[in-house]
Amino acid sequence: MTEFDGIPPHIDSNPESVERGLVTLVLTLVELLRQLMERQALRRVDEGDLSDAQIERIGTTLMLLEERMEELRNHFGLTPEDLNIDLGPLGTLLPRE
């Protein structure tokens, strides 16, 4: 096989790198959803759409989700930066903090 536009003709099929790549992709998608939920919750709080009990419940939920994400990252040896997948000319998937 020949190289096509700089892409090698084969895929790295090392089981460890495949597992790490899959875990990174899944955790990146969960982190993206977590950040979107957090922004939506903040927007609704700012607009006054939520009761105090709802605000408390959302805050607790988001805090627990963030803790679980940290546990999963630690379990798989990933940093928050590892989850920010570079999409090339489109930039990174997650906003840079």
VEXGUBA-737994 format. One line per field, with one value per residue (C-alpha): residue number from 1; x, y, z; residue in one letter. Coordinates in steps of 0.001 Angstrom, whole numbers. Each point is the difference from the previous one (the first is absolute). Layout:
<sites>
num <- NUM,... $
u <- X,... $
v <- Y,... $
w <- Z,... $
residuo <- A,... $
</sites>
This chain:
<sites>
num <- 1,2,3,4,5,6,7,8,9,10,11,12,13,14,15,16,17,18,19,20,21,22,23,24,25,26,27,28,29,30,31,32,33,34,35,36,37,38,39,40,41,42,43,44,45,46,47,48,49,50,51,52,53,54,55,56,57,58,59,60,61,62,63,64,65,66,67,68,69,70,71,72,73,74,75,76,77,78,79,80,81,82,83,84,85,86,87,88,89,90,91,92,93,94,95,96,97 $
u <- 0,1163,-228,-3101,310,2395,-2170,1915,-1330,-613,-1728,1815,-1845,1919,-2683,1202,-56,-3421,-1419,1531,-1319,-3492,-27,1269,-2731,-2784,1184,361,-3626,-1157,2054,-1480,-3527,862,1230,-3089,-2290,1896,-352,-3700,-531,1867,-2050,-3242,1179,887,-3453,-1708,-1733,872,-1102,2543,-536,628,3145,1247,-735,1678,3032,358,-441,2604,2437,-398,380,3209,1337,-787,1696,3129,-78,-314,2809,2232,-928,1024,2994,-1449,252,-2714,2191,-31,-3773,247,314,1664,-2186,2730,-1145,-3267,1861,-544,-3204,-248,545,3428,-175 $
v <- 0,3565,3047,2129,3744,-568,-2686,-3232,-3061,-1932,522,-441,-3007,-343,-1207,2366,3069,-967,-349,3292,1749,-1374,971,3472,437,-1171,2169,2963,-370,-299,3086,1921,-903,897,3450,570,-989,2331,2947,-708,-169,3294,1655,-1185,1180,3417,244,-932,-3064,-2315,-304,-87,-3761,-546,2123,-2008,-3324,1056,1289,-3267,-2051,1976,-191,-3792,-395,2027,-2157,-3196,1382,717,-3546,-1474,2192,-1076,-3665,108,2304,2895,3723,2566,1142,-3548,299,3150,-1702,2116,135,1538,3095,41,464,-2010,-1777,1560,3679,816,1206 $
w <- 0,-588,2217,-673,674,2888,1618,593,-1830,3211,3342,3301,1387,3265,2480,2742,-2235,-1390,3520,1122,-3114,539,3681,-889,-2615,2343,2892,-2360,-1087,3631,909,-2932,1143,3614,-1075,-2155,2901,2320,-2401,-492,3774,527,-2739,1631,3424,-1439,-1604,3285,-1479,2899,3609,2796,369,-3730,129,2976,-1728,-3257,1883,1899,-3182,-1920,2909,255,-3762,56,2852,-1930,-3089,2054,1398,-3495,-1350,2876,-478,-3662,535,-1962,639,-811,-2900,-1452,-441,-2092,-3379,-2680,-3113,-2144,-1878,1989,3290,3160,932,3456,748,1405,3575 $
residuo <- M,T,E,F,D,G,I,P,P,H,I,D,S,N,P,E,S,V,E,R,G,L,V,T,L,V,L,T,L,V,E,L,L,R,Q,L,M,E,R,Q,A,L,R,R,V,D,E,G,D,L,S,D,A,Q,I,E,R,I,G,T,T,L,M,L,L,E,E,R,M,E,E,L,R,N,H,F,G,L,T,P,E,D,L,N,I,D,L,G,P,L,G,T,L,L,P,R,E $
</sites>
